[in-house]
Amino acid sequence: MAANDRETSFIHTGEEKDQAFKAVVPPVYKATTYHHADPWDPPPYDYARSGNPTRQAFESALAKLEGGVQGFAFSSGMSAITAALMLFSAGDHLLVTKDCQGGTQRVLRDVFSRFGIEVSYVNTDQLEELQSQRQNNTKAVFVENFSNPFLRVTDIGQVSEWAKSWGLLTLVDNTFLTPYLQRPLSLGADLVIHSASKMIAGHSDVTAGIAVALEPELAHHLYFIQNATGMALSPDDAYQAFRGLKTLPLRMDRAQASALTLAKALTDWPEVTQVYYPGLVTDPGHETAQRTANGFGAMLSFRLESPDRVREMVKRLRLTVIGAGFGGAETSISLPELHCHAALTREERFERGITSNIVRVSVGLENSADIVAEFQRAIHFHQNTARRIPRP
C-alpha cells in the first residue's frame, strides 16, 4: 500500500458515514436494547453488550485498516489483551516477549497462572530463543512490537512463519507502531492488539482497546469472549477513538520526526549512556524495523548515568508530563521502575535491565526544537559545588 493510500485510508474507512442518514460521522447510539418487531427475524442489534452501531463502526474501520476479517473494541488495552489470553486453556504454554509492558506480565503472573496457563518470557527478536523455549504444549507466541521499554524489534514475518510451522498462533501487541506504521496481519500474524487509549485515540482522554483477527474462526472465538464477558467499549469512547483515528497519520508523522531528532540529540550528550530508538542507524533493530515497518514511531527510551541524574532531570522538566501513559498530543515521560513496569517484582525488573536510571519518552506534537530544548535544559544542569567562603 503506497504512503498516500495509507494516509487516505484512515479518513475513508467505509465506516465514516452514518448508514441511516448519511451524516459525515457515525452518531453515538446509547440504547441498551433494540426493538424486535419480528422476534423470529431479529434486527442486526439486540443488546448493547452484544453489539452497538457506534462501536461496530470503529471495529470495522480497524479491521479494514489492519487487513483482518473482524475487529473488536474493548474497554481498555488490557481488556483486549485479557480477551486474547482467554483464547487459551489450562495446560497451554505461551512464549511472550520478555521486554513487554508490566500490565501484560502482571495479568499473566497473577491471573492466568491461577488458571493453569504457563508462560516463558523470551527475546522474540531472537528466533533461536523461541526454538529453545518451545514446548509440546506451546500454543502461541505473543509479541510486543516494538517492546517496552527498550524498543526491541521483532521480525513479525519471520516469527509468524516459524510459529505456523509448529501450528502455533502469533499474537502481536502493536500499540507502539499502530496500523499506520505496521500491519502485522499482512506479515503473517493471526491477531493484532492495540491499546487504543494511546496513539489511536491520541489525546489522553479515552480508555480503549482493539483486537483484529485475520481469520473467521479466530474472530468467532474472540466475539464469543467479548460478548460473554461484557468487556466491550462504550459508545461514547468508541466515538472518540474513531475520531482520533482520522488524524493518526498526521500525528504519527510529526511525532516520529521529532522522536528521531530527540534521539539523535540524546546520543551526543555525555550524561546519556544509552539511547533506545530503532530509527537510529546504530540501533540493533534498525534494519528489521526499516524492512518490516513504515516508520520508527514516537517512543524512545534512554539511560542516564545515575538515578540521581534522573531525579534532577525530573525537577527541571517544564512542558513534559510525567506518568504512566503515552501516545497523547503532549510529550510525556515514564520512569519504568515506578510507572509502566511497577507491577513487576524487583527481581523481574533487575532480570530485564529495568533500573532506576531508565527514562521512557512518548514524543508529542510540540515543536521539535522545544522538545529538544526541554530535555537539554533538564539534563545539562550544573550543580554549584564551589564552597562558600565565610565573611571575616
N, C-alpha and C positions, 0 to 999 in steps of 0.2 A: 504494500500500500504506500503510495507516494506521500511525501510530507504534507502537501496541500490537501490531499484527500483525507489524511488523518485529522487535520485541523477541522475541515468542513464536517466530518462525520460526527463530531461532538456537538455540533449545532443541529444537524439534520439526522436525527437518530431514527426517524419514523414514528417516534412517540411524542414529538414535541407539540403536537396539536391535539386539542380536545376532540375526541371522536363524535361527541354528541352535538356540539355547537360550533366546532372549528375555531375555538379560542386558541390563540397562539401559545398558550401554556396550559398544561392539563390542570384542572381545578383540584382543590382539596376536597375529597369525599370523606366526610366524617361519620357517615352512617355505620352503625354496627350490624344492622340487619337489613336484608333486602327482600322485597315482596315477591312471593312466588304465586303469580296469578294462576299458573297451572303447576301444582306440586309434582306432577308426573313428567313435566318438561321444564326443569328448573332453569333459571337465568344464569348467566356467567358467574355471578357473585351471590353468595347466600349469607355469609357471616364474615365479619371483618378479619378475624384471625386466619380464616382460610383464603381470603383474597380481598384486595382493595384496588380500585381503578388507579388511584394516585400511586400507590406502591408498585403496581404492575407496570405503569409507565416507566418508572425508574428502573425496575428489574429488567424490562425488555430492552431499554436503552443500553444497559450494561452488557446484556447478553449479546447484543449486536456489536458493540464496540470490542468485546473480548473474543467474538467469533465462537460463542457457545450456543447451546440449544435453549437454555433457560437460566435466568438469573433469580437470585433470592436475596431479598433485603432483610436484614436483621437489626435488632435494637442496638447493637454495638458491634465493633470489630471482634471482640471476644465472644459475643453470641454466635457470630459466623464461624469462628474457629471451633467453638464448642459443638455446634451443629455438625461440622465436618468430622470432628473426632467421634461423634456419636454414630458415624457410619460403621465403626468397628466394634468388635465384641470381646468379651472376656477371653484371655488367652492369646489375643493378637499382639503382634510386636510391630512397632513403628521406628523408623530411622528419621531423626529430626535434626535439623541444623543446630549445631552446638551453640553458635553465636546468634541466638534468636532472642526476641524480646522476653522480658521477665514474665509477663502475663501468660504467655504460652507455656512456659516452663512451670509456672505455678499451678495452672489448671491440670496439666499432665501429672504433676507430682502429688498434688493434694486432693484431686477429684478423681481423675480417670485411673490412677493407680489403685484406688479402692474398688474399682470395677474390673480389675484384672487385666488392664491394658499395659503392656510393657513398652519401655522406650529406651533406645540407645541414642545418645547425642553424638553426632559425628560432624566433621567438616565436610559438608556436602559439595564443596568445590574440589574435593579430593576423591576421585572415583574409587581409588584403592581402599579408602576408609569405608565407603559404602559396601564394597565387596567383602571386606574382612568382618564387618559387623552384621551382615545379613544372616538371618536365622531361618530355620524351616518354617517358623510361624510368622515371619515378617510379611506384612500385608501392604505397606505403603511407605513412601518417602515423603516427608513433609519438609519442604524447602522454604526458608525465608530468604528472599532475594530483593535487594541487597540485604545482608544480615545487619543486625542491630546489636551493638553499636559500631562494629568495626568494618562495616561495608564490604564484607567478603562477597565475591561474585561467583555464583554457581552457574555453570553451563546447563541451562534447563533442558535443552535438546539432548545433550549427552546423558544427563541423569534420567530423563524420560525414556530414552531408548534402552538404557540399561535396566530400568525398572520393568519395562514391558517384557524384556527377555526373561524375567523371572515371574511374570504375572502379577506385578505389583502396581498399585496406583501411585500417581505423582500428584501431590497437592502443593500449591505454591501460594504463600503469603506474599503478595506483590505490592504491598502498601507503599513502599518507598518509591517505586517506579511508576505506578498507575498504568492503566491501559494505553495512555498516550505514549509512554516510552517503551513499554514491553507488553506483548500479548502471549503469556505462557502457553495458552491452549494451542496457539499456532506453532509452538515449538515442541508440542507433544505431551504437555501436561494434561491431566484429567479434570482438575478442579483448580480454579484460581480464586483467591480470597483477598479482600481489602478491608482495612478499617477505613470506611468512607468518611469517618469523622475528620480525617487528615486532609490530604491533598484534594480528594474528590470534592468534598463539600467546601473546603478551602478557607473558611472564615472563622474557625474556632467557635462555632455556635450550633453545631449539630453533632449528635452522637449516633452513629450508624455503621452497619457492616454490610458487606455484599459478598456473595459467592456465586460463581458462574460455572456450570457443568458443561463438559464437552459433549457427553453422550446422553441420550434419553433415559437409559436405565439408572445412571447415577443421579440424574435430575429427579427421577421419580422417587428415589430413596430420600433425597435431600428435602423434597417438598413434604414428604410424609413427616420427617423430623420437624420441619418448620411449623407445620400445621398442628402436629401432636403436642409440641412443647410450648407453642404460643410465643416464640421469640421474635416474631415479625416486627418490622419497623412501623412506626406510627405514620399516618397520612401526612401530618404536618412536617415531620422530619424527612419523609420521602420527597415532599415538595421542595424543601430547601436543599437537600442533597442533589436533586435533579437540576436545580437552578445553578448550583456550583459547578456541576459537570460541564456546563456550556462554556465556561471560561477557563477550564482546566488547561488547555494548550497554551493560552496566553500566560497564565500564571506560572506554569512549569517552565516555559521558555525563559521568562525573566528570572525566576528564582534560581534555575540551574546555571544560568550565565553568571549570576552573582556568586553562586557557590564555588564555581571554578576560580573566579577572581579572588575570593577569600582564601581558598585552599592554596593557591599559588603564593599569596602574601604570607600565609602562616608558615610555609616551608622556609621562608627567609628569616624568620625571627628566632633568635638564639634561645629564647625561653621555651619554644615549642620543640619538643624532642621527636614527635612523630605526627604525621597527618594521614588520616584515612579518608581517601576520596578517589573512587575509580576513574574520575576524569583526569587525574594526574598521570602522565605517561610513565612515571616511576612506580605507580601502584601495581601490586601483583595481579589485580583483577582487570587492569585496563584493557588488555587485548580481548578478553572474553566479553567484557561489557560492550566494547566497541563493535564486536561481531554479533552480539545477541540482543542488543537494545538500541533504541534510537536516541539515547542520551544518558547522562550520568546522574540525573536527579538533583534534588535540592538539599540532601542530607550529607553531612560530613561529621567526622569526629577528629579530635586531636588530643595529644597527650602533652601536658605541661611538665616542667622539670621537677615540680614538687606539689603536694597537696596545698601547702601554704600559698603557693602562687595562684592556685585556683581560687582560694578564699579571697585573696586580694583582688583578683580579676572580677569576681562577682560583685564586690563592693563598688567597683568603678563602672559597671555597665549602666547606661542611661536609657537607651532605646530598647534593649533586649529584654524579653520576657523570660523568666526563669521558672521552669516547672516540668511536668511530665509529658505534656502534649507536644505535637508538632504539626506541620503542614498548614498553618494559618498564614494570613497575609503578613503577619508580624514575624520578625526574626526572633527565635527563641532558643534557649539552651536547656539541656537537661544534664544533670550530673548522674550518670547511670547508677552509681552506687546508692544514691539517695532517691532516685526517681524511677526510671524505666526498668531498672533491674533490682530494685529494693526487695522484690518478692523472693529473690534468690537467697540462699543461705550464704554466710560469709565464705564458707568453703567452696561453694559453687562459683561465687564471684571470683575468688582467687584462682580457681582452676581455669576460668575463662579469661583471665587477664584483666578483669574489670576492677580497677583500683581507684583510689581517691583522686588521682591526677588526670582522669579522663573526662573530657567535655564533649557532649554531642550537640551539634548545631543544626537547627532547621532554619535554612536561609529564607528570608521573607521577600517582600516586594519593595522594600525601601530602595533608595538609590544605592547602587553598589559601592560608590565611594564612601557614603555614610556608613555602610556596614563594615567596610574595612577599617575606617577611621575609628569606629566604635570599639572594635577588638584591639586595634593598635593602641588606643588610649588606655584600655583596660589592662592589657598585658605588659606594655612597656612602662610600667611605673618604676620610679626610682625612690627607694627609701632613703631618707636622710640619716645617714649613720654617723655623721660628724658629732663629736662630743661637744656639749656646751661648755664654754669656759666661764666660770662664775666671775662676776664683777668683784674687784678688790674691795 
